[in-house]
Amino acid sequence: MKIILVGAGKMGTEIIKHVCHENHEVIVIDSSSSVIESIINEYDVMGYCGKGASYEVLKNAGVDKADLFIAVTESDEANMLACLMAKKIGAKHTIARVRDYEYTNQVDLMTDALEITRTINPELESAREILRIINFPEAARVDSFAHGSADITEFYISEDSPLVGMSLKQINSKLGVSILICAVKRGKEVVIPNGNFVLEGKDRISLISSQEQSKAFISKLGLSKTKMKDILIIGASRISYYLAEGLVKNNYNVKIIELNPEKANEFAESIPQANVIVGDGSDQNLLRDEGMQNFDAVVCLTGNDEQNIIVSLYANQQNVKKIITKVNKASFAGLLSSVQMGSVIFPQEIAANQIVSYVRASSNVGGNNIITLHKIVENQVEVSEFIASSNSKALNIQLKDLNLKKGILIGGIIREHQIIIPSGMTSIQERDSVIIVSKDIILNDLDDILV
């Protein structure tokens, strides 16, 4: 595919990093010559310096022959205008980053009027992920497939856990649950395990199941926590707004600490059910005065990664039950995995995964299209959801007889909104949603799992 991307900021760079390694022709447009020079030097892409909505710039970049045009500058309006111009010139499909709350509520109207193929809102998607974690506080991370019919949930195993010394094939029978552990991180090593894999303390596991079975699994391990009720948010960001709105609708008590009085007042007027405090969310005296230690969860959502990390570490010292930290710099991922940070959210990665999913689906017209894509365990493992079409070579064959590539695991099959944890006797049927776990393999089609 020929992909043209406008805006090489944090999010644009994350998208470039993902798509340029998948044999696409990538052209980047940014108004900063130094940014373009840096991107060209680091990635195998072409670059143009200029405004993304400029007719001349778009023509010179070859937008008339673009299969996909992506606009992810800081301005919603500039992104929408760039997509409109690109479409008029001849781009086949366009994607715009649109983050403003008012625009988000009018997304269907905008996409029709401006002929935008799709909009992405990393802040809204991040807020939804945080809300899923708060609703399931035992998990470090929760991602959904098939409109919530299945979840992939991440847990840490303590050294005194009953799972220690248990092989994966023993878990369902011993605990009376229906789950599949699809990835394990042990130290720096990440594996897609088989049934003989034996768990150890400090393992970080990712499992696929229905939400009910995940909770049953936690209950059997004696790890169930009381439901979260009181939530403290540090920073009145866009994510904070979307999150607070979701929390108050679910009857949580919400307090926000924001340094900027104007932003705090605007937040309080928009969501009157929330308690908004003007103050420095990194001030330990203020946090003590506001009773940080008494909150069920602390969510750090300022625009400063370092501040979010420091406040989260302080919350950990105060024995807060659940700590969630937003981090924009993906380079921090490896460092944070070795620190007791609770759950870490990377908004740019969430958006990049949506783009990669769309790109792969667009590259595979008429095949078994990818619907959802999540990258887990510090981006070392992909979990993809495909719809099995009538022409798939994997249909109606028992899984034990499929010749799968190394590094592939069929993690779940969703049929009529119910997840099936597969055994060797299970087979894939037409129109099933099939969850595939893979490591070091790029999958564009369900049949790519076969040798």
C-alpha positions in Angstrom: 0.0 0.0 0.0 1.0 3.6 -0.5 0.4 5.4 2.8 0.7 9.2 3.3 0.8 10.4 6.9 0.5 14.1 8.0 1.9 15.0 11.4 5.1 13.3 12.7 4.6 14.0 16.4 4.5 11.3 19.1 1.5 9.6 17.6 2.6 9.9 14.0 6.0 8.5 14.9 4.4 5.5 16.6 2.3 4.8 13.5 5.3 5.2 11.2 7.3 2.7 13.4 4.5 0.1 13.1 3.6 0.4 9.4 7.0 1.0 7.8 8.2 -2.5 8.8 5.3 -4.1 6.9 6.5 -3.5 3.4 4.3 -0.4 2.7 5.4 2.7 0.8 5.2 5.4 3.5 5.4 9.2 2.8 5.5 11.6 5.8 4.4 15.3 5.7 5.2 17.7 8.5 5.6 21.4 8.8 9.0 21.1 10.6 12.0 20.4 8.4 14.0 19.1 11.4 11.3 16.6 12.2 11.2 15.3 8.6 15.0 15.0 8.6 14.9 13.0 11.8 12.1 10.7 10.6 13.9 10.0 7.3 17.1 9.2 9.1 15.5 6.7 11.5 12.9 5.0 9.3 12.6 3.8 5.7 10.2 6.5 4.6 10.1 9.5 2.3 9.4 13.0 3.6 7.9 16.3 2.6 8.1 19.6 4.5 4.9 21.6 4.4 1.3 22.0 5.6 -0.8 18.8 5.3 -3.8 20.6 3.9 -1.8 22.4 1.2 -2.9 21.4 -2.3 0.6 21.7 -3.7 2.2 19.7 -0.9 -0.3 16.9 -1.3 0.1 16.8 -5.0 3.9 16.7 -4.8 3.6 13.9 -2.2 1.5 11.9 -4.7 -1.7 11.8 -2.7 -3.7 11.1 -5.9 -2.2 7.6 -5.9 -2.4 7.0 -2.1 -4.2 4.0 -0.9 -4.5 5.5 2.6 -4.1 9.0 3.9 -3.7 9.6 7.6 -3.8 13.0 9.4 -2.7 13.0 13.0 -1.5 16.6 13.7 -2.4 18.3 17.0 -5.3 20.1 15.4 -8.6 18.3 14.8 -9.6 20.9 12.2 -6.4 20.6 10.3 -6.7 16.8 10.2 -10.2 17.0 8.9 -9.3 19.6 6.3 -6.3 17.6 5.2 -8.4 14.5 4.8 -11.0 16.4 2.8 -8.3 17.8 0.4 -6.7 14.4 0.1 -10.0 12.7 -0.8 -10.8 15.4 -3.4 -7.4 14.9 -5.0 -7.8 11.2 -5.2 -6.8 9.3 -2.0 -8.8 6.1 -1.7 -9.2 6.1 2.1 -8.6 8.7 4.8 -8.2 8.6 8.6 -8.3 11.6 10.8 -7.3 12.0 14.5 -10.3 13.8 16.1 -10.1 14.3 19.9 -12.4 17.2 20.8 -15.5 16.0 22.7 -17.9 18.0 20.6 -16.5 16.6 17.4 -16.5 13.1 18.8 -20.3 13.3 19.4 -20.8 14.3 15.8 -18.4 11.7 14.3 -20.9 10.0 12.0 -22.1 13.3 10.5 -18.5 14.5 10.0 -17.3 11.3 8.3 -20.2 11.4 5.9 -19.9 15.1 5.1 -16.1 15.1 4.7 -15.9 11.6 3.2 -13.5 10.6 6.0 -13.2 6.8 6.1 -12.5 6.6 9.8 -11.7 8.8 12.8 -9.5 7.8 15.7 -9.5 9.2 19.2 -6.6 7.9 21.3 -7.8 9.7 24.4 -11.3 8.2 24.2 -9.9 4.7 23.6 -7.5 5.1 26.5 -10.3 6.2 28.8 -12.3 3.1 27.8 -9.3 0.9 28.6 -8.8 2.6 32.0 -12.5 2.1 32.8 -12.2 -1.6 32.0 -9.3 -1.9 34.4 -11.1 -0.1 37.2 -14.1 -2.4 36.6 -11.7 -5.3 36.9 -9.1 -4.1 39.4 -7.3 -7.4 39.8 -6.0 -7.1 36.2 -3.1 -5.1 35.0 -4.6 -4.7 31.6 -7.9 -5.6 29.9 -8.5 -5.6 26.1 -11.7 -6.7 24.4 -12.7 -8.6 21.3 -15.9 -9.1 19.4 -17.7 -6.2 21.1 -16.9 -7.6 24.6 -17.6 -11.3 24.0 -14.0 -12.1 24.9 -11.3 -10.4 26.9 -7.5 -10.7 27.0 -6.5 -10.0 30.5 -3.1 -9.5 32.1 -2.2 -10.6 35.6 0.9 -10.9 37.8 1.5 -14.1 39.7 2.8 -13.7 43.2 5.4 -16.1 44.6 2.8 -17.6 47.0 0.1 -18.1 44.3 -1.5 -21.5 44.0 -0.6 -21.3 40.3 3.1 -21.7 41.0 4.2 -25.1 39.9 1.0 -25.8 38.0 1.1 -26.6 34.3 -1.2 -24.8 32.0 -3.1 -27.9 31.0 -4.0 -28.5 34.7 -5.5 -25.1 35.4 -9.0 -25.4 33.9 -9.6 -28.8 35.6 -8.1 -27.9 39.0 -9.8 -24.5 39.2 -13.0 -25.4 37.4 -12.7 -22.5 34.9 -12.5 -22.1 31.1 -9.5 -19.9 30.2 -6.4 -20.1 28.0 -3.1 -18.6 29.0 -1.7 -17.3 25.7 1.5 -15.5 26.7 3.9 -15.5 29.6 6.6 -13.0 30.4 9.3 -14.4 32.7 12.1 -11.9 33.4 13.0 -10.6 29.9 11.8 -13.6 28.1 8.3 -13.8 26.4 6.9 -17.1 25.4 3.7 -18.4 23.8 3.3 -21.5 26.0 2.0 -25.0 25.4 0.0 -27.1 27.8 3.1 -28.4 29.5 4.4 -25.0 30.5 4.8 -24.7 34.3 4.1 -21.3 35.9 6.4 -19.6 38.4 6.1 -16.8 40.8 6.7 -13.3 39.3 5.4 -14.5 35.9 3.3 -12.0 34.0 0.5 -13.9 32.2 -2.0 -12.9 29.6 -5.2 -15.0 29.3 -8.1 -15.2 27.0 -11.6 -15.9 28.3 -15.1 -14.4 28.8 -15.2 -11.7 31.4 -17.2 -14.0 33.6 -14.6 -16.7 33.4 -11.8 -14.3 34.1 -13.5 -13.2 37.3 -14.2 -16.8 38.2 -10.5 -17.5 37.8 -9.6 -14.6 40.1 -12.1 -15.7 42.6 -10.8 -19.3 42.7 -7.3 -17.9 43.4 -8.7 -15.8 46.3 -7.6 -12.6 44.7 -11.0 -10.9 44.3 -10.9 -7.3 45.5 -13.8 -5.3 46.7 -15.4 -3.2 44.0 -13.7 0.2 43.4 -15.7 3.2 44.5 -13.5 6.2 45.1 -11.3 7.3 42.2 -8.7 10.1 42.3 -7.6 11.5 38.9 -4.4 13.6 38.7 -4.7 16.1 35.8 -7.7 17.4 33.9 -6.7 16.2 30.4 -8.9 15.0 27.6 -8.5 11.4 28.8 -9.6 12.6 32.3 -12.7 14.1 30.8 -13.7 11.0 28.9 -12.8 8.8 31.9 -14.6 11.0 34.5 -17.7 11.0 32.3 -17.7 7.2 32.2 -17.0 6.8 35.9 -19.8 9.1 37.1 -22.2 7.2 34.8 -21.1 4.0 36.5 -21.7 5.6 40.0 -18.1 6.0 41.0 -17.1 8.9 43.3 -14.6 11.0 41.3 -12.1 13.6 42.5 -9.8 15.5 40.1 -6.7 17.5 41.0 -5.7 20.1 38.4 -3.1 22.8 38.6 -4.6 25.2 36.0 -7.6 27.0 37.6 -9.2 27.7 34.2 -9.1 24.1 33.2 -10.3 23.0 36.6 -13.3 25.3 36.5 -14.1 24.2 32.9 -14.0 20.6 34.0 -16.2 21.2 37.1 -18.8 22.9 34.9 -18.8 20.1 32.3 -19.0 17.2 34.9 -20.6 18.7 38.0 -20.9 15.3 39.7 -17.0 15.2 40.0 -15.2 17.0 42.8 -12.5 19.2 41.2 -9.6 20.5 43.3 -7.2 23.3 42.1 -3.7 22.3 43.1 -0.4 20.6 42.2 -1.1 16.9 41.8 2.6 16.2 42.4 2.6 17.9 45.8 2.9 15.2 48.4 1.4 17.4 51.1 -1.6 18.2 49.0 -2.1 14.5 48.1 -2.0 13.6 51.8 -4.4 16.3 52.7 -6.8 15.1 50.0 -6.6 11.6 51.4 -4.8 9.8 48.5 -4.2 6.8 50.7 -8.0 6.3 51.1 -8.9 6.1 47.4 -9.5 2.8 45.8 -7.7 3.9 42.6 -5.3 6.7 41.6 -5.1 7.5 37.9 -2.2 9.8 36.7 -3.2 11.6 33.5 -1.1 14.8 33.4 0.7 15.8 30.2 4.0 15.1 31.8 5.2 11.4 31.8 7.8 11.9 34.5 5.3 13.6 36.8 2.8 10.7 36.2 5.5 8.2 37.0 6.6 10.0 40.2 3.0 10.4 41.5 2.3 6.7 40.8 5.4 5.6 42.7 4.2 7.8 45.6 0.7 6.3 45.4 2.4 2.8 45.6 4.2 3.9 48.8 0.8 4.9 50.2 -0.6 1.4 49.5 -3.2 2.6 47.0 -5.1 -0.5 45.8 -5.0 0.3 42.1 -2.6 2.7 40.3 -3.0 3.5 36.6 -0.4 5.6 34.8 -0.6 7.3 31.4 2.7 7.4 29.5 3.2 8.9 26.1 6.9 7.8 25.5 6.9 4.2 24.3 10.6 4.1 25.2 9.6 4.0 28.9 7.9 0.6 28.5 10.9 -1.6 29.2 11.9 0.5 32.2 8.5 0.6 33.7 8.0 -3.2 33.4 10.6 -3.7 36.2 9.0 -1.2 38.6 5.8 -1.6 40.6 3.8 0.8 38.5 0.4 -1.0 38.5 -1.2 -0.5 35.1 0.4 1.6 32.4 -1.5 3.1 29.5 0.2 4.1 26.2 -2.4 6.2 24.2 -0.1 6.4 21.1 0.2 2.6 20.9 -3.6 2.2 21.2 -4.1 4.5 18.2 -1.2 2.9 16.2 -2.7 -0.6 16.7 -6.0 0.7 15.3 -4.2 2.0 12.3 -2.2 -1.2 11.7 -5.4 -3.2 12.0 -7.1 -1.1 9.3 -4.0 -1.2 7.1 -3.8 -5.0 7.2 -7.6 -5.3 6.5 -7.3 -2.9 3.6 -4.4 -4.9 2.2 -6.5 -8.1 2.2 -9.7 -7.3 0.3 -11.8 -10.4 -0.1 -9.9 -12.5 2.4 -10.3 -13.3 6.1 -10.1 -9.7 7.3 -8.5 -8.7 10.6 -11.1 -6.9 12.8 -9.2 -6.1 16.0 -5.5 -6.0 16.9 -3.9 -5.7 20.3 -0.2 -5.7 21.0 0.6 -7.1 24.4 3.6 -7.8 26.6 5.5 -4.6 25.7 4.5 -5.1 22.0 6.3 -8.4 21.7 3.1 -10.4 21.1 0.2 -9.7 18.8 -3.4 -10.8 19.5 -5.5 -10.5 16.3 -9.2 -11.1 15.7 -10.2 -12.4 12.2 -13.6 -13.2 10.7 -13.4 -16.6 9.0 -14.7 -16.3 5.4 -16.0 -19.2 3.3 -12.8 -19.5 1.3 -10.5 -20.0 4.3 -8.3 -23.1 4.2 -8.7 -23.5 8.0 -12.4 -24.2 7.9 -13.9 -27.4 9.3 -10.6 -29.0 10.2 -9.9 -30.0 13.8 -7.2 -27.8 15.2 -5.0 -30.7 16.0 -4.8 -31.4 12.3 -4.0 -27.9 11.2 -0.3 -27.3 10.2 0.3 -24.1 12.1 3.4 -22.0 11.8 5.8 -21.8 14.7 4.9 -19.0 17.1 1.1 -19.3 16.5 -1.6 -20.1 19.0 -5.3 -20.2 18.3 -6.5 -18.5 21.5 -10.3 -18.5 21.1 -13.2 -18.8 18.8 -16.3 -16.6 19.1 -19.4 -18.1 17.7 -22.9 -16.5 18.2 -21.4 -14.1 20.8 -20.0 -16.9 22.9 -16.3 -17.7 23.3 -15.0 -21.2 22.8 -11.7 -22.0 24.5 -10.4 -24.4 21.8 -9.1 -27.9 22.2 -7.5 -30.1 19.6 -11.0 -31.3 18.6 -12.4 -27.9 17.9 -12.8 -26.6 14.4 -13.2 -23.2 12.8 -16.5 -22.5 11.1 -17.5 -19.9 8.6 -18.2 -16.5 10.1 -16.5 -17.4 13.4 -14.4 -14.7 15.0 -11.0 -16.3 15.5 -8.5 -14.9 18.0 -4.9 -15.6 17.0 -1.8 -15.1 19.2 1.4 -14.6 17.4 5.1 -13.7 18.0 7.5 -12.5 15.4 4.9 -13.1 12.6 2.9 -10.5 10.7 -0.6 -11.7 10.0 -2.8 -10.1 7.3 -5.1 -13.0 6.8 -6.4 -15.9 8.9 -4.8 -18.4 6.5 -1.4 -16.8 7.2 -1.3 -19.0 10.3 -0.8 -22.1 8.1 2.5 -23.4 6.9 
